[in-house]
Amino acid sequence: MAMRSSPLALTVLSLLHMQPLHPYGIQRLIKQWGKDQVVNVSQRTALYRTIDRLLDAGLISVRETERDQQYPERTVYEVTDAGRAAQRAWLREMLAEVRTEYPEFPAALSFVLMLTPAEAREVLAERADTVRASIEALDTTARHTAELALPRVTMLEDEYRRAVLAAELGWLDAVTGDLLSGTLTWDFDSLAALAQAES
């Protein structure tokens, strides 16, 4: 049974490639290694669904069931040869190909004209503050990583996230500056009339 790639499925296969784990161990490592910053594991059910799909596709298998009086039974999974091949193929594909994604922010920007310029400046300045805080947090992590002398390859996703956030912050500061100076402005009623005339 073929299975489509996903960031969470790639993460599960990659962790199981390193060692057999039960779902709680997978979730713990995802958080411990900071992968929850780049892979959505906010819902535990998503992890279990992904594990079930990987199992059905033959990409992982049950290694054993741990029984301990202190904990409920825990199923330990391991990656199969097919899973190792899929993990490498997905990884190469995700790194090489540019895919169209649909994040919320550009979608909201496409309708920012429904706010007044002053409202837009307020919310974009608020976002800029959040982005600044995120950059500072990544810089703190980078300093901590340097102290631990971890290899750079272990933090490439943070380097990338910081570069993207820095570019976004530069853009946000430029746009909020233009909104403040009045070089970027609009009138919703005029834009709505224009849209009606074109329809």
C-alpha beads as a LAMMPS data file, in Angstrom:
LAMMPS data file: protein, C-alpha beads

199 atoms
198 bonds

1 atom types
1 bond types

-500.0 500.0 xlo xhi
-500.0 500.0 ylo yhi
-500.0 500.0 zlo zhi

Masses

1 110.0

Atoms # bond

1 1 1 0.000 0.000 0.000
2 1 1 1.534 3.309 -1.125
3 1 1 1.621 6.168 1.334
4 1 1 2.036 9.872 0.680
5 1 1 4.843 11.661 2.415
6 1 1 4.247 14.170 5.184
7 1 1 6.553 16.010 7.589
8 1 1 5.241 13.984 10.530
9 1 1 5.609 10.654 8.710
10 1 1 9.161 11.597 7.703
11 1 1 9.934 12.490 11.330
12 1 1 8.566 9.198 12.672
13 1 1 10.519 7.153 10.105
14 1 1 13.690 9.128 10.814
15 1 1 13.446 8.610 14.585
16 1 1 12.681 4.913 14.167
17 1 1 15.638 4.679 11.795
18 1 1 17.828 5.591 14.781
19 1 1 16.206 3.213 17.282
20 1 1 12.967 1.296 17.950
21 1 1 10.515 3.408 19.975
22 1 1 6.978 3.430 21.332
23 1 1 4.709 6.401 20.474
24 1 1 5.373 8.184 23.770
25 1 1 9.123 7.894 23.146
26 1 1 8.668 9.287 19.635
27 1 1 6.675 12.243 20.938
28 1 1 9.197 12.864 23.731
29 1 1 12.135 12.900 21.299
30 1 1 10.289 15.210 18.895
31 1 1 9.882 17.747 21.693
32 1 1 13.285 17.124 23.279
33 1 1 15.061 17.720 19.961
34 1 1 12.927 20.777 19.147
35 1 1 11.353 19.154 16.083
36 1 1 7.948 20.316 17.335
37 1 1 8.989 23.761 16.056
38 1 1 8.967 22.473 12.470
39 1 1 6.543 19.518 12.630
40 1 1 2.991 19.822 13.947
41 1 1 2.572 17.340 16.787
42 1 1 0.177 19.407 18.864
43 1 1 -2.454 16.660 18.582
44 1 1 -1.325 13.265 19.872
45 1 1 -4.003 11.625 17.710
46 1 1 -2.165 12.854 14.581
47 1 1 0.930 10.941 15.704
48 1 1 -1.070 7.750 16.300
49 1 1 -2.843 8.080 12.928
50 1 1 0.519 8.526 11.212
51 1 1 1.925 5.463 12.970
52 1 1 -1.134 3.443 11.887
53 1 1 -0.708 4.567 8.261
54 1 1 3.017 3.723 8.302
55 1 1 2.177 0.300 9.757
56 1 1 -0.533 -0.360 7.142
57 1 1 1.898 0.672 4.385
58 1 1 4.533 -1.757 5.660
59 1 1 7.008 1.046 6.377
60 1 1 7.211 0.181 10.078
61 1 1 6.480 -2.984 12.035
62 1 1 5.755 -3.944 15.627
63 1 1 8.941 -5.016 17.362
64 1 1 7.471 -5.864 20.764
65 1 1 4.885 -4.900 23.340
66 1 1 6.357 -3.644 26.605
67 1 1 4.532 -4.624 29.758
68 1 1 5.243 -2.771 32.981
69 1 1 2.976 -2.602 36.024
70 1 1 3.603 1.145 36.315
71 1 1 2.482 1.916 32.727
72 1 1 -0.120 0.673 30.270
73 1 1 1.110 -1.673 27.538
74 1 1 3.365 0.116 25.062
75 1 1 3.862 -1.072 21.517
76 1 1 7.423 -0.563 20.295
77 1 1 7.830 0.028 16.557
78 1 1 10.818 -0.333 14.255
79 1 1 11.417 0.796 10.684
80 1 1 11.357 -1.797 7.889
81 1 1 13.621 -1.906 4.836
82 1 1 10.755 -0.425 2.825
83 1 1 10.473 2.315 5.458
84 1 1 14.181 3.124 5.176
85 1 1 13.845 3.407 1.399
86 1 1 10.725 5.581 1.699
87 1 1 12.395 7.829 4.290
88 1 1 15.363 8.485 1.978
89 1 1 13.116 9.078 -1.043
90 1 1 10.822 11.454 0.888
91 1 1 13.770 13.316 2.371
92 1 1 15.410 13.860 -1.022
93 1 1 12.089 14.937 -2.534
94 1 1 11.232 17.384 0.265
95 1 1 14.697 18.953 0.169
96 1 1 14.879 19.295 -3.622
97 1 1 11.352 20.225 -4.697
98 1 1 9.635 23.558 -4.160
99 1 1 5.991 22.922 -3.353
100 1 1 3.148 25.394 -3.255
101 1 1 2.003 25.720 0.328
102 1 1 -0.913 27.697 1.676
103 1 1 -0.006 29.291 5.017
104 1 1 -2.461 31.622 6.751
105 1 1 -0.446 34.842 6.615
106 1 1 -0.382 35.366 2.817
107 1 1 -4.074 34.434 2.678
108 1 1 -4.847 37.104 5.286
109 1 1 -2.626 39.641 3.491
110 1 1 -4.658 39.154 0.336
111 1 1 -7.641 40.658 2.213
112 1 1 -5.826 43.209 4.396
113 1 1 -7.642 45.934 2.396
114 1 1 -10.728 45.117 4.475
115 1 1 -8.988 46.782 7.426
116 1 1 -8.192 50.451 7.575
117 1 1 -4.544 51.352 6.966
118 1 1 -4.238 52.240 10.672
119 1 1 -5.640 48.854 11.727
120 1 1 -3.316 47.079 9.296
121 1 1 -0.320 48.945 10.698
122 1 1 -1.331 47.978 14.232
123 1 1 -1.690 44.248 13.550
124 1 1 1.428 44.070 11.350
125 1 1 3.466 45.874 14.028
126 1 1 2.133 43.326 16.541
127 1 1 3.259 40.512 14.235
128 1 1 6.673 42.150 13.865
129 1 1 7.077 42.127 17.657
130 1 1 6.265 38.395 17.713
131 1 1 8.744 37.728 14.897
132 1 1 11.451 39.675 16.772
133 1 1 10.813 37.558 19.863
134 1 1 11.046 34.381 17.774
135 1 1 14.378 35.507 16.321
136 1 1 15.692 36.243 19.820
137 1 1 14.597 32.767 20.984
138 1 1 16.380 31.152 18.027
139 1 1 19.507 33.192 18.784
140 1 1 19.403 31.980 22.400
141 1 1 19.096 28.384 21.186
142 1 1 22.010 28.929 18.789
143 1 1 24.208 30.227 21.619
144 1 1 23.267 27.229 23.773
145 1 1 24.033 24.875 20.877
146 1 1 27.427 26.523 20.398
147 1 1 28.197 25.953 24.083
148 1 1 27.341 22.268 23.672
149 1 1 29.536 22.082 20.573
150 1 1 26.805 20.260 18.642
151 1 1 27.459 19.774 14.925
152 1 1 25.986 22.510 12.738
153 1 1 23.972 19.970 10.742
154 1 1 21.769 19.348 13.800
155 1 1 20.550 22.955 13.724
156 1 1 20.099 23.671 10.013
157 1 1 16.317 23.942 10.370
158 1 1 16.807 26.698 12.974
159 1 1 19.242 28.523 10.678
160 1 1 16.650 28.368 7.913
161 1 1 13.801 29.492 10.192
162 1 1 15.904 32.432 11.409
163 1 1 16.733 33.510 7.838
164 1 1 13.045 33.354 6.851
165 1 1 11.974 35.245 9.979
166 1 1 14.656 37.910 9.435
167 1 1 13.419 38.425 5.861
168 1 1 9.823 38.632 7.086
169 1 1 10.776 41.133 9.786
170 1 1 12.512 43.353 7.237
171 1 1 9.406 43.265 5.054
172 1 1 7.055 43.943 7.993
173 1 1 9.138 46.910 9.142
174 1 1 9.142 48.341 5.600
175 1 1 5.377 47.942 5.173
176 1 1 4.503 49.342 8.593
177 1 1 6.850 52.254 7.835
178 1 1 5.020 52.901 4.549
179 1 1 1.658 52.709 6.338
180 1 1 2.884 55.179 8.949
181 1 1 4.174 57.647 6.345
182 1 1 1.064 57.295 4.182
183 1 1 2.955 56.063 1.108
184 1 1 0.846 52.887 1.410
185 1 1 -2.819 53.592 1.903
186 1 1 -6.227 52.631 0.552
187 1 1 -9.912 53.329 0.829
188 1 1 -12.088 50.230 1.118
189 1 1 -15.200 51.787 -0.444
190 1 1 -13.266 52.781 -3.559
191 1 1 -11.717 49.311 -3.841
192 1 1 -15.129 47.640 -3.334
193 1 1 -16.653 49.846 -6.066
194 1 1 -13.776 48.918 -8.375
195 1 1 -14.326 45.213 -7.693
196 1 1 -18.050 45.552 -8.431
197 1 1 -17.335 47.371 -11.691
198 1 1 -15.020 44.543 -12.818
199 1 1 -17.487 41.762 -11.977

Bonds

1 1 1 2
2 1 2 3
3 1 3 4
4 1 4 5
5 1 5 6
6 1 6 7
7 1 7 8
8 1 8 9
9 1 9 10
10 1 10 11
11 1 11 12
12 1 12 13
13 1 13 14
14 1 14 15
15 1 15 16
16 1 16 17
17 1 17 18
18 1 18 19
19 1 19 20
20 1 20 21
21 1 21 22
22 1 22 23
23 1 23 24
24 1 24 25
25 1 25 26
26 1 26 27
27 1 27 28
28 1 28 29
29 1 29 30
30 1 30 31
31 1 31 32
32 1 32 33
33 1 33 34
34 1 34 35
35 1 35 36
36 1 36 37
37 1 37 38
38 1 38 39
39 1 39 40
40 1 40 41
41 1 41 42
42 1 42 43
43 1 43 44
44 1 44 45
45 1 45 46
46 1 46 47
47 1 47 48
48 1 48 49
49 1 49 50
50 1 50 51
51 1 51 52
52 1 52 53
53 1 53 54
54 1 54 55
55 1 55 56
56 1 56 57
57 1 57 58
58 1 58 59
59 1 59 60
60 1 60 61
61 1 61 62
62 1 62 63
63 1 63 64
64 1 64 65
65 1 65 66
66 1 66 67
67 1 67 68
68 1 68 69
69 1 69 70
70 1 70 71
71 1 71 72
72 1 72 73
73 1 73 74
74 1 74 75
75 1 75 76
76 1 76 77
77 1 77 78
78 1 78 79
79 1 79 80
80 1 80 81
81 1 81 82
82 1 82 83
83 1 83 84
84 1 84 85
85 1 85 86
86 1 86 87
87 1 87 88
88 1 88 89
89 1 89 90
90 1 90 91
91 1 91 92
92 1 92 93
93 1 93 94
94 1 94 95
95 1 95 96
96 1 96 97
97 1 97 98
98 1 98 99
99 1 99 100
100 1 100 101
101 1 101 102
102 1 102 103
103 1 103 104
104 1 104 105
105 1 105 106
106 1 106 107
107 1 107 108
108 1 108 109
109 1 109 110
110 1 110 111
111 1 111 112
112 1 112 113
113 1 113 114
114 1 114 115
115 1 115 116
116 1 116 117
117 1 117 118
118 1 118 119
119 1 119 120
120 1 120 121
121 1 121 122
122 1 122 123
123 1 123 124
124 1 124 125
125 1 125 126
126 1 126 127
127 1 127 128
128 1 128 129
129 1 129 130
130 1 130 131
131 1 131 132
132 1 132 133
133 1 133 134
134 1 134 135
135 1 135 136
136 1 136 137
137 1 137 138
138 1 138 139
139 1 139 140
140 1 140 141
141 1 141 142
142 1 142 143
143 1 143 144
144 1 144 145
145 1 145 146
146 1 146 147
147 1 147 148
148 1 148 149
149 1 149 150
150 1 150 151
151 1 151 152
152 1 152 153
153 1 153 154
154 1 154 155
155 1 155 156
156 1 156 157
157 1 157 158
158 1 158 159
159 1 159 160
160 1 160 161
161 1 161 162
162 1 162 163
163 1 163 164
164 1 164 165
165 1 165 166
166 1 166 167
167 1 167 168
168 1 168 169
169 1 169 170
170 1 170 171
171 1 171 172
172 1 172 173
173 1 173 174
174 1 174 175
175 1 175 176
176 1 176 177
177 1 177 178
178 1 178 179
179 1 179 180
180 1 180 181
181 1 181 182
182 1 182 183
183 1 183 184
184 1 184 185
185 1 185 186
186 1 186 187
187 1 187 188
188 1 188 189
189 1 189 190
190 1 190 191
191 1 191 192
192 1 192 193
193 1 193 194
194 1 194 195
195 1 195 196
196 1 196 197
197 1 197 198
198 1 198 199
